[in-house]
Amino acid sequence: MTELREVDRKGFQMHQYVAETFVAVADAPCVAEAICTRIRDFCGAIVTEGSDWLLTFEDGRAIIRSTGDGLFFWVSARNLVTVYGIRTLIEGSLWKFASSSARSIKWFPAEAAPFPAVDKRLTYSHCRMNNP
């Protein structure tokens, strides 16, 4: 996990632990909505901004971004337990809607700005994603 103590573009204090991943799924916008519906009772708030779903938890937050090829996930929290808790909620909900190949998710250390770490890895592996 990457440790951050900066302020993000919206002026919120960044959480200390940040991770992100990409999962290829069909009908990504519907899957993102279904995931949010399944975990909404654990969230303080869920807001949509374009193709992004912004989820706020007591000690963390997550972003789910749908693209033409799948979903980007970004998780940020004050401690590792909360990061793994949010990831588990997302992964558990995703399994119901994604193919079996999406059940093996690899999370990467992330930066303050969501998704460049995963986007960079996808670019280098020649699996370039469509822009959201």
N, C-alpha and C positions, 0 to 999 in steps of 0.2 A: 504494500500500500504506500502511496505517496503521502507524506506529511505536509500539510499546508496550513499556514496561519495568515493568509492574506484576506483582503476584502474583494469579493467578486464584483462583476459589472453592475449589479443591482444594489450594491452597498451592504449586502449581508455579510456577516462574518463567515469565512470559509470554515468548513469542518476539517478536522485533522486528517481523517482517512478517506481516500477517494479511490474508486475503482470503476472501470467501465468495460463493456463488452458489446458484441454484435451477434445477433442470432438471425439466420435466414428463415423467414416464414412467409407463407402465402397470405395474402389479404391482411397485411400488417396493421392498417388502421383499425380493423375489426378486432384483431388479436390484442392490440394495445388497449382498446376500450374494454374488452372482456377481462383482461388482467386487472385493470383499475377497478372494475366492478367487483371482482372477487376479493380484492384486498382493501376496499374503501373503509371498512370498519376499523382498520389498523392505522389509517391516515388521519392527520389533523385536517388536511385539506387536499383537494385534487383540483387543479386548474389546467385548462387547455390553452395553448398559445400556438396557433397554426398546427403543425404536425407534431408538436411536443405536448406531452402530458407531464405536468409538474406535480410531484407528490411530496407533501410535507409530513414528517413524522416528528415525534417529540424531540428526539436528539439527532435527527438526520433528515435527508431528503433524497429524492431520486428524480431522474428525468427519463422518460421513455419517448424516443423519437422514431416515428415510422418513416420508412423510405420505400421506394419501389421494390426493394429486394428483401426487406426484413425490418428488424427493430434494433436500434441502439439503446443500451441501458447505461445510465450513469448514476452511481450511488455515492453519497457523501455523508459522513457521520462523525460525531465527536470521539467515538471509540470503536474498536474492532468488533465488539459484540453486536453493536447496533448495525454496523455495516453488514455483517454476516446475517443478521436477522432480516434486514431489508432484502438482501440478495435471496435469502431462502423464500421469503414471501413471493418475490417476483418469479423465481425459478419454479416453485411449486405450482403457481398459477399458469405459467407458460407451458408446463408439461401437458396440461389438459388440451391445449390448443395447437401445439407445435408437433412436427414430425419427430420420430425417435432420434434423428440425427441432431436435433436441437436440444436434446436432453443432456448432452455433454458440453457444458458451457465453460469456457475459459475466461476468467476475469483478468484484466490488466491494471497495473497501477495507472492512475490518471492524473491529469493536471487540473488547474483551476477552471479552465475553459472546457466545457464538456466535449468529448468525442475525438479530439485530435490524436490521442494515443491509439485508439482502435482504428481510426481512419488511416493513419500512417501504416499500421500493420497490414491492413487490407490492401492498400496501395502497393506495398512491397511484395505482397503475395499474389499480385495480379488479379485480385478479386475486387476491383474498384466498384464502389456502390454508387447508385444514382443519388443525386442531390435531393434533399427533402423538399 
